[in-house]
Amino acid sequence: MRTLAQFLRSHRETIMREWLARSSQLPSARGVSIEGQRDHIPHLLDAMAEAIERGDTSSVSLEQLPLLHADHRLSQDYGLREVVAEYRLLRRVVLDVYAEHATDMSPESRTRLPPLVTFNENVDHAITDAVDHYMLQRERMREYFVGMLSHDLRDPLNAISLTAEMLLRFEGREPAERQLLERMRGNTQRMSRLIADMLDVTRSRLGGGLPITPGPADLGEIVCATVDELSAGQPERCIECRLPTDDEDLTGQWDAMRVGQAVSNLVANAIKHGGDPICVTTADEGAYVALEVANRGEIPVELRARVFEPFSTRDASAGTGLGLFIVAEIARVHGGVLRLVPETPGETRFRLELPRIAPTPAAASAGEQGT
């Protein structure tokens, strides 16, 4: 009689083929190579066979393979639910292949197998739902804490910034003193912007959405003012602003401050991660207006699918990775959209589309609840 360990070894490739056929249907598996999907699973089956022969049920017997697999899936942007689902599918495949190929099973054993499979499936679904809910609640608590902390930090930072402003107004400051005060003011302003970004992310992730106050605005004016400001701070960079002819209309009902923030984040992202020239263009598209920001350089393939997620950045030293997420949220609350335009070789291009009239907060909230 063949043991289960022997069965796992002799039918390993059959198990892997069937497992790949099923696990490749998971959303995050799309675009991942077959070799990338296989990962450590064949070695895990071998380790399980050895553990069965030794009668070893400890996690040590699996040689840290589940941890390596989890790290690999994290780098491929798999969610926790999908990682658990992979193991659920693996167990189901092993049972299915065993039932199909085990010639030494008695008729009585075969009738007992389907209820056992159903029981295992129900347990796996319960584990998946429980883990998913636990992680969701923990993430909400963490974001709530970050939001509260960011909110409480604003007042002392404002006090420091105002103090620096007042001290800079006094005449007769030594150049070294003025330089230190300028640095203090600049750093507090950067920290204030970071805190504002964190609060925006917290509002969005906790379901509140970004607050907006729509009013008459001109995208052309917003773009010109924003590009002029960023160009003054980065004189060595080539930032080109290309506006349409005078007969094209770039006006609408938007929150001008939020739209300016979106333009600033898009251009700042190009400055941080791309090469020159950085081209900013606008267009009158009838029912909506469009803004495109393009720069030299391509986004790595592994980052494209999650480029609009918070904290997704190729280089931690270059920033928090919140900028594009906030732009996407600003577009969403205005009823618009932010897209990564399919790349031409050597270029990255983002396109922001805004309808002429932003939805009211009540209408936007109702739309979100209906989706």
KEMAR-855733 format. One line per 4 residues: number of its first residue (from 1); their letters; for each residue x, z, y of C-alpha. Coordinates in steps of 0.001 Angstrom, whole numbers, plus 500000, padded with zeros to 6 digits. Example, Ala and Ser with C-alpha at 12.3 -4.5 7.8 and 13.67 -1.06 7.14 Angstrom:
! KEMAR-855733
1	as	512300 507800 495500; 513670 507140 498940
//
This chain:
! KEMAR-855733
1	mrtl	500000 500000 500000; 501450 498942 503346; 501819 501723 505876; 500623 501457 509481
5	aqfl	504245 501472 510656; 505036 498503 508412; 501899 496752 509635; 502904 497176 513296
9	rshr	506312 495640 512599; 505134 492737 510446; 502247 491798 512774; 503927 492590 516076
13	etim	503844 489026 517418; 500220 488546 516345; 499311 491758 518149; 501263 490650 521221
17	rewl	499582 487217 521342; 496113 488723 521175; 496991 491478 523639; 498391 488954 526136
21	arss	495253 486827 525801; 493117 489820 526776; 495367 491617 529267; 496054 488383 531183
25	qlps	492419 488531 532356; 493196 491609 534473; 493156 490702 538202; 496761 491718 538882
29	argv	498037 489721 535894; 497225 486444 537644; 500410 484767 538744; 502600 487006 536546
33	sieg	504702 485142 533982; 504146 485681 530254; 507517 487414 530041; 506550 489643 532954
37	qrdh	503280 490557 531231; 505008 491323 527920; 507396 493717 529675; 508179 496718 527423
41	iphl	505112 496427 525149; 506938 494886 522112; 509545 497663 522255; 506739 500194 522630
45	ldam	505143 498947 519396; 508498 499325 517608; 508917 502849 518990; 505384 503722 517839
49	aeai	506154 502455 514342; 509266 504646 514172; 507330 507646 515505; 504621 507145 512857
53	ergd	507229 507119 510087; 508744 510351 511410; 505365 511954 512043; 506471 512519 515639
57	tssv	503645 512771 518202; 505779 513811 521184; 506179 511563 524215; 509960 511738 523713
61	sleq	509573 509565 520618; 508554 506603 522821; 511965 506616 524546; 510613 506671 528127
65	lpll	509140 503191 527602; 505747 504102 529163; 507569 505281 532309; 509581 502065 532523
69	hadh	506411 500043 531988; 504637 501968 534760; 507518 501316 537170; 507434 497621 536328
73	rlsq	503684 497365 536822; 503939 499217 540138; 506437 496618 541346; 503937 493913 540283
77	dygl	501165 495616 542303; 499047 496635 539302; 496497 499349 539997; 496333 502552 537968
81	revv	493063 501459 536371; 494698 498234 535176; 497691 500051 533674; 495325 502320 531719
85	aeyr	493284 499254 530719; 496410 497645 529239; 496846 500552 526825; 493124 500545 526025
89	llrr	493367 496849 525152; 496491 497459 523068; 494748 500054 520923; 491709 497805 520483
93	vvld	493871 494822 519517; 495812 496861 516936; 492546 497992 515326; 491064 494477 515383
97	vyae	494171 492856 513889; 494447 495630 511310; 490826 495147 510245; 491358 491391 509968
101	hatd	494607 491432 507990; 494469 494654 505957; 493585 493434 502451; 493865 496890 500932
105	mspe	490935 498405 502880; 487947 499446 500797; 484435 498234 501772; 483574 501821 502719
109	srtr	486574 502031 505069; 485601 498760 506722; 482101 500050 507509; 483614 503143 509140
113	lppl	485960 501191 511392; 483487 499722 513980; 482027 503130 514983; 485581 504470 515323
117	vtfn	486499 501529 517559; 483397 502125 519699; 484229 505815 519999; 487800 505024 521073
121	envd	486524 502510 523632; 484167 505089 525140; 486935 507689 525330; 489248 505160 526988
125	hait	486605 504208 529551; 485999 507887 530308; 489736 508478 530796; 490000 505423 533065
129	davd	487045 506482 535221; 488252 510081 535466; 491810 509111 536419; 490547 506502 538887
133	hyml	488208 508973 540582; 490859 511684 540676; 493391 509368 542311; 490795 508123 544813
137	qrer	489877 511647 545866; 493517 512691 546115; 494267 509636 548249; 491333 510469 550534
141	mrey	492551 514041 550948; 496061 512835 551739; 494814 510336 554323; 492570 512977 555884
145	fvgm	495577 515290 556182; 497705 512529 557739; 494910 511801 560184; 494601 515439 561221
149	lshd	498371 515815 561550; 498666 512640 563630; 495848 513784 565891; 497436 517201 566455
153	lrdp	500823 515661 567289; 499476 513591 570167; 499121 516428 572696; 502714 517767 572503
157	lnai	504057 514206 572580; 501995 513418 575655; 503384 516549 577325; 506970 515456 576591
161	slta	506272 511948 577861; 504687 513200 581093; 507611 515575 581658; 510078 512706 581295
165	emll	508018 510596 583710; 507970 513360 586328; 511707 514060 586045; 512492 510361 586431
169	rfeg	510685 510325 589784; 513179 512706 591377; 515863 510967 593424; 519512 511807 593012
173	repa	519607 511888 589236; 522988 511268 587692; 523134 507986 585714; 523758 509905 582483
177	erql	520723 512139 583115; 518525 509140 583918; 519689 507399 580753; 518762 510427 578637
181	lerm	515344 510672 580288; 514725 506951 579752; 515624 507392 576092; 513293 510396 575837
185	rgnt	510437 508430 577374; 511058 505404 575157; 511194 507470 571968; 508008 509391 572778
189	qrms	506232 506103 573501; 507326 504722 570127; 506185 507897 568381; 502850 507716 570200
193	rlia	502352 504134 568996; 503221 505162 565439; 500731 508033 565574; 498066 505689 566957
197	dmld	498754 503312 564053; 498463 506142 561527; 495139 507213 563026; 493884 503621 562875
201	vtrs	494853 503369 559213; 493173 506690 558439; 489939 505640 560161; 489887 502365 558255
205	rlgg	490737 503829 554844; 488209 506639 555148; 485441 504164 555916; 484992 504735 559624
209	glpi	486488 501450 560776; 488380 500915 564003; 486358 501746 567128; 485922 498809 569514
213	tpgp	484255 498308 572893; 483516 494581 573246; 483425 493021 576693; 484281 489750 578436
217	adlg	487833 488729 577518; 490083 485687 577601; 492392 485187 574628; 494698 482964 576669
221	eivc	495252 485674 579274; 495774 488315 576584; 498328 486151 574773; 500262 485310 577952
225	atvd	500466 488954 579046; 501493 490150 575583; 504131 487459 575042; 505582 488059 578522
229	elsa	505899 491783 577769; 507530 491252 574375; 509852 488541 575713; 511049 490886 578452
233	gqpe	511973 493456 575805; 513632 490846 573546; 515330 488431 575987; 517678 487125 573300
237	rcie	514774 485869 571145; 513065 482491 571537; 509306 483132 571800; 507286 480032 572697
241	crlp	503706 480327 573966; 501644 477150 573648; 498194 477337 575236; 495595 474537 575101
245	tdde	494570 472372 578048; 492393 473748 580843; 489203 472194 579464; 489367 474341 576307
249	dltg	487539 477666 576357; 489315 480760 574984; 486817 483343 576226; 484583 485633 574218
253	qwda	483140 489119 573864; 485890 491257 572356; 487712 494527 572819; 490570 493213 574962
257	mrvg	492831 496180 574199; 492408 495749 570426; 492918 491983 570591; 496073 492571 572632
261	qavs	497218 495014 569962; 496622 492351 567303; 498627 489744 569225; 501423 492241 569847
265	nlva	501594 493235 566171; 501714 489618 564996; 504499 488660 567387; 506395 491908 566715
269	naik	506170 491191 562978; 507701 487755 563560; 510469 489303 565670; 511299 491906 563004
273	hggd	511127 489736 559914; 511522 486124 561033; 513855 483763 562795; 513552 481701 565957
277	picv	511729 479918 567316; 508618 482102 567228; 505667 479898 568178; 502392 481388 569460
281	ttad	499512 478906 569720; 495803 479211 570512; 492878 476878 569902; 489233 476486 570912
285	egay	487388 475977 567622; 483865 475939 569025; 482075 478946 567549; 485334 480853 567365
289	vale	488841 480901 568813; 492056 480908 566815; 495540 482292 567292; 498541 481321 565175
293	vanr	501973 482955 565120; 504704 481094 563244; 508367 481866 562692; 511323 480657 560680
297	geip	511738 482253 557267; 509494 482730 554256; 507787 485823 552857; 509056 486714 549353
301	velr	506614 485607 546663; 506183 489150 545329; 504984 490397 548743; 502483 487675 549655
305	arvf	499556 489085 547678; 499801 492484 549394; 501108 491509 552818; 498001 492950 554534
309	epfs	498170 496301 552729; 499443 499355 554636; 503058 500389 554017; 503877 497056 552336
313	trda	507169 496044 553908; 510209 494312 552489; 512557 496599 554461; 511710 500246 555173
317	sagt	514200 500304 558051; 512234 497571 559835; 509054 499606 560275; 506122 501263 558547
321	glgl	504386 498146 557271; 501191 499056 559165; 501201 496223 561704; 499565 493434 559690
325	fiva	497078 495823 558091; 495913 496884 561553; 495648 493249 562704; 493485 492483 559656
329	eiar	491276 495478 560479; 490968 494427 564137; 489899 490977 562952; 487388 492474 560507
333	vhgg	485628 494746 563020; 485325 491742 565361; 483707 489720 562579; 486833 487591 562209
337	vlrl	489614 487145 559693; 493410 487159 559451; 495009 484710 557036; 498460 483914 555773
341	vpet	498548 480131 556096; 499947 478371 553002; 503623 478056 553693; 505508 474989 554669
345	pget	509140 475221 553516; 511137 477602 555671; 508182 478903 557713; 505734 481824 557836
349	rfrl	502459 481380 559738; 499608 483843 560327; 496223 482683 561660; 493771 485021 563424
353	elpr	490200 483754 563886; 487697 485554 566136; 484032 484626 566626; 482995 484284 570261
357	iapt	480891 487429 570129; 482049 490487 568197; 479312 492292 566242; 478066 495580 567623
361	paaa	479336 498692 565799; 475885 499214 564248; 475715 495626 562988; 479252 495796 561618
365	sage	478480 499047 559810; 475319 497581 558299; 477265 494523 557153; 479876 496672 555414
369	qgt	477222 498682 553600; 475582 495497 552384; 478760 494104 550839
//
